């Protein structure tokens, strides 16, 4: 199977490196261009104005593809393991994959519809990406516990569940604060109405 071919493990590593580079490069260009403040800006703010918007969109699109590939490989691995161990219903694995792919589609929407150009579509894509991502991580944690100890160590399971908990804690207030902001812009003045909610949302998104 593809998931057991030598070299496939480079895809998740490439996903992490590429996505990190996408955020860092667009952030540096946006800050140097004076488009955002250096302190905890929205990730989306660093990809709103040219030239960083083009770089951000291009790199996040590739990140979405790499994310989908990583999730599909994970799906194949679990499917193969489940054939011999029967530790879960195969449909659960498929549902988890579909939720993960939905998050990748959300990433694509965020990349191609800038925050200031089409805010409703952009925000909808971000909601899908973050929401689906948290659900996917949580389901993968559950699958890890079900396949333990034959296919996972207890340490791996605890690390995954810890990441799930932190993700849930971060995404809930982020969505709540973002829903209370009535306008979409990146140039905020200290003391302006909504700026506190904006900063809170930025910190949780970046976290």
N, C-alpha and C positions, 0 to 999 in steps of 0.2 A: 504493500500500500504506500501511497504518497507520503503519509505521515511518518513512515518508518524508513524512508529513504535517507541516506547520509546527506547532511547539508541542509535539510529542511529547517533545522533549529535556528538557522541564521535569520529567518523571516521575523520572528518576534523581536530578536535583538535589533534588526534593522528598523522595525516599527518604532521602537523606543528612541533609537538614535535619530531617526529622520524626523519624528514628531518634535523631539526636543529642539532639534536644529531649526525647525519651522518656527517655533515660538520664539526662540532666542534671536534668530536673524531678523524677523519682522519687528521684534521689540527694539533691538538695537537701531535699526533704520528709522523706526518711528520716533524714538527718543532723540536721535541725532538730528532728525528733521524738524524737531519741535512740535510734533503732532500729538504727543501724549506726555503726561508727567512720568518721571522715572519710577515713582513709588506705586507699586501694585495696580497698574492699569488693567482694565478689562482685556482679556485675551483678544476679543473681537476688535477693540479699539486700536490695537497694534496692526490690524489688517484692514483698516477702513479707507485710508487715504493712499493715493499713489506716491511713491513706487512700491511701498511695502504691501499694498493690497494685492498686487499681482503675484508677488512672491508668496504671500500668505495663502492665497487661493490655490496656486499651483502645488505647493508643498502639502497642504492639508488634504487636497484631493488624493495625492499619492498615499498619504497616511491612512485615509479612509480605505483605500484599496488594500494596503498592507494589513490593516486591522481586520478586514473581511477575510483575507487569506489566512491570517493567524487563527481566527475563530473557526474557519472551516477545517484547518488542520487539527485543532483541538477537538472538534466534533468527530473527526475520523479516528483519532486516538481513543476517545471514550467509547465510540462504537465498537472498535476492535477489542478493547478491554472488556466491554460488557458482553460480548459474544461468548467469552470463556467463563466469566464470573457471574453474570446475571445479577448485578447489584442494583439495577434501576430499570425503570420502564424506558424503552428506546424513544418513545415519544417525548419524554422529558428532555432528552438530549437534543432532539430536533427543535423543540420549542425554544430552548436556550439559544441555539444557533440563530433562529429567526429573530429573536429579540436583539442579539448582538449585531446582526446584519442591519436591523432597523436603526441602531445607533450609528452605524457607519454611514447609512443614508443621511442621517441627521448631520453628521460631520460634513458630508458633501454639500448639503444645503447651506450650512454656515460658511463654507469656503466660497461658494459661488454667488451668494446673495449678501452683499455687504450690509453692515449694521445701519448705516445712514441711508442707503439707497432703497432697500426694501425691509424696513425694520420688523414688520409683522412676520414675514417669511423667515428672516434671519433668526428672530427670537423663537419661532416655532421649531426651526431646525435645531437650535441649541437645546431647547427643552427635550426634544426627542433624543438627541445625542447624550445629554447628561442623564436623563431619566432611564433610557434603555441601558446605558452603560452601568449604572448602579444596579439595576435589576439583573443584568448579565453577570456582574461580579458576584452578586449574592447567590445566584443559582449555581455558579461554578463552585462556590464555597460549599454549598449543599451537596453537590455531586462529589466533591473531594471527600467529604465525610462519609458518604455512602460507599465510596471505593476504598476507604481506609480499613485495614492497613496494607491490603494487598498491593494497591497501586499508588498510594500516597502515604507519607509519614504523618504522624500526628502533628509534628512541627509545621509541615506545609499547610495542613488544614487550619491550624490556629492562625498562621500568618494571613491566609486568605480571608478568614472570617474577620480578622482585625481590620484588614483593608476594606472589607465590605461595610463594617460599622463606621469607620472613619468617612467613607464615601457618602453614606446615608446622612451622617451628621453634617457634612459640608453641603450637600446638594439641597436639603430641605430649606434651611434659612436662605440659601442663595436664590431659590425659586420664589420664596415668600417676599424677600426684599425687592427682587426684580419686578414682581407683579405690582408693587406699590409705587414704582417710579412711573410718573405719568408722561414723561417726555424722553425722547431718544436723542442724545447728543454726547459729544466727547469733551467739550470745553466747559468745565464746571468751575464756578467761582466759589471760594470758601464762604460758608454761611448761607449759600443759596438753598432754597427749598428743595429737598430731595437729595442733597449732596451726601448726607450721612448714610442714607439707604444705598446710594450708589457705591460709596466706599465699602460698606459692609458686603454688598454683592460682589464687588471686585475681589475682596479678600477671600471669600468662600469659593469663588470660581477658580482663582489662581491656586488655592489650596488643593 
